[in-house]
Every structure is written in structure tokens, then in C-alpha cells.
Amino acid sequence: MGNKEPFRLGGRPLHERLTEDMPALTESVLAAVTTRVPAYGLMPSEELAGDINRVIAQTLKSFIGMVRTKSLPDEEELAFMRESAARRAEEGIPIEFVLTAYHIGVQVVWESLTPDVRPAEVHDVMAVNSLALRYLELITPAVGAGYLDQHQTIFDDERSARHTLLTALLDGVPADAAASRTGFRLPPCYLVLALSVGSHPDETEPGVDQLVAGRRKLRRLRAELERQVRGPVLSSLTPEGGIALLPHPAPADEVTARDWDRLKRLIADVARAAGAEITAGVAAVAPQEVTAAAKLADEIRAVATASGKPSGTYRLDDVLLEYQLSRPSAARDRLAAMLLPLEGNEELLQTLETYLRRGSRRPTATDLHVHPNTVDYRLRRIAELTGLDPTDLTDIALINAALAARAAQP
């Protein structure tokens, strides 16, 4: 600014007054920040008295220098603020709280001055106010950049460590060695999930970039998993699915029915957040057993899908028959052969599967959009061709097994 006369307040140069009041102002700013920003109030007292107090004092010194010289902070002063913001990122203080603290500091200083303004000093006060706003405009992106750079470094490091641990566990590396290498503490148990993720409507919308829509879906899926699961989630996921290891606080043999129900609700919530259907195979195992469990979970997922089960979460107990029939054997081939007479007749196969799922002719007719008499005719035709009567309780279990065996064939 061209005017070299100092800003005045209360009949004296403002920068002299601020310098004199700096110890009291530092204390007032610290009290206001710890009271109004909960995350700062929870910091250890030694940190508040040390680093945080030092940052406030240095920032006030920078503000006073700006008032004295009527010029904005230089690069060295901004670098100090960036470094301070990086430390707050390391401590996990949310960025909105960090930025709020700077605004609180300026507000506290301003409120300490306004009661002593004399009429002749109103012009100086307005000029200082304009300068303070420019000051906040300058330091806000500097603080944000320092915070976000460090936050991204932390995120990248943790993501790399998680991927390293996941890869090691899947490859059969001894769990304790894998954990010590990455700095993670292993849980008593992992819920190993093999996920199949359906398409979001945006992925099939004409004119929409499918890759972008898929990535957005995946980001929502990951965010919901992280939000609901306590502890680091290890995952390797694409928009189509993949593997995820959820830490569990109890050993595998102590996972309760309530825990399984909670997991089912969690996956349902994740599916809603992603905006897509999810089918998950799951197995609960100790960390050293992840390799085999991942293979089993994926087989469960594949069996549930091939068997026509709705989206949801499945354990081995949920698909025992279908899983067993998915293993190659003479019995499986014989069962599948029972339905050979229906090959090529999708109308009869669809009617058979729908009838067995719905349990009676009228709901089946509704689902297929046909008359109930048409369902009766098709069921009789199935019985004639296969020798198995879908309306006979003694044949239903065998037909279900035959359908599972047929679905499991390559």
C-alpha cells in the first residue's frame, strides 16, 4: 500500500499494540480454538502448550507484520503454515477444523480491537479488515495444500501397506511375518469376502462414460465398507467385484449368528450405497488361513450365482447341496442328465425353476405372465419328458438337485 503511515487504533500504532498484547492474544486464541473446535480440545496438553501454542504465536507474528508493513505474508511465512497443516494431517485432525482454527484466530484478534476504535480511526479499521480478508484468502489455499499433500502421502503409504499385506496373505506368506513387514496388527479373524458387483444404471445409460460410472460406483462401495467396518479393510476390487478381508474381533469359531446377520445387513448397505446388486461368498478364518478361504469364498459366490440365487451374502452352509453338486462326480453327471430332455426348451426350464421357487401355480403364472392353465400344461409336459413330477413332493428334492448339478456343469 502506498500510505506509509501506520494503522492506528486507540490513539497508537496498531502493530505496536498487537505486539504488546501478543502473549494475551496467543492465550485467547488457544482458548477459543480448543473450545470451539472439538478435535483441538482433545489434544494432549503438552502439544497444546507446545506446538499448537507456537503455531498460534507465529501466525499472530505474521499477522502483526502484515499490519505493520501493509503487505501480505511472504513465501517463508506461508511455508511455515503449510508445514503446520501437514502435522495436523499426520495427527488426523480434519482439514475443516484446521482451516476453522485460522479463521477463529483472526476473529479473536478483531474482536479484541473493535471496542477501542475512535471515530477518526474508522478508515484504518476498514483498511485492516480488508487486509485481514486478503490474508485469509492467501493462507487458506496454502494451509489446504500443505494438509492435502501430507494426507495424500499418508493415504498412499497406508494403501500400499494394505495391498502388500493382502497380497502376502493371499499368497500364503506366514501371517505374522506379513503383518510385521507392513506394520499392521492382525485381527483374531478375517471375514473373507468374494464379491460380484452388478452394473449401476449409469453404466448402461446412453451417452454416459461407463468407466467413470463404474469408478464412481466402486468409490461409493469402498467408502461404505470403510465407514461400517472397524479396523483396516484389505481389498482388491474392480467395478465388477473382487476380494475383501474384513477384520473381526473374535476368533473364527466364535463368530455368532448375530455376527452373520450383521454382515448380511452390511453388504446390503454397501449394495445400496453402490447402487448395484452384490452377491458375496464369505468364509471366516484366522489370518493364516486366508489363502484357502479366499478360494472357498469365490467358489461359494460362483455356486450361488450359477444356482440362480438372489443377490446377497452366502456362507457354505447356505449352498451346501449346490456346492457339493458343483464338484465333478459321476453322481453330478447322472443328476444333470435327468434334465437333458428339457435342453433347448427354455420355456419349460424357466417354468420349472420359477415353479420350484414360488411353490404354486398362480404366483408362477404371474411371474411368467401366462395363464395358470398354461403353467399346468407345462408342468405335465416336464413330467412326461423327464419322468419327474414337479408337483410331487417326493420328486421335488431330486429335481432341485438335478437343476443344481446342471448349473454346475462347465
HULINQUI-V368705 format. One record per helix or strand of 3 or more residues. SS is the DSSP state (2 for helix, 1 for strand). FROM is the first residue (numbers start at 0). TO is the last residue. If there is no record, write none. Layout:
ss/from/to
SS/FROM/TO
SS/FROM/TO
This chain:
ss/from/to
2/13/35
2/37/40
2/44/68
2/74/90
2/94/113
2/118/169
2/174/181
1/188/196
2/200/203
2/209/227
1/233/237
1/240/247
2/251/253
2/256/273
1/277/284
2/286/305
1/311/313
2/315/324
2/329/336
2/339/341
2/345/357
2/360/367
2/371/385
2/392/407
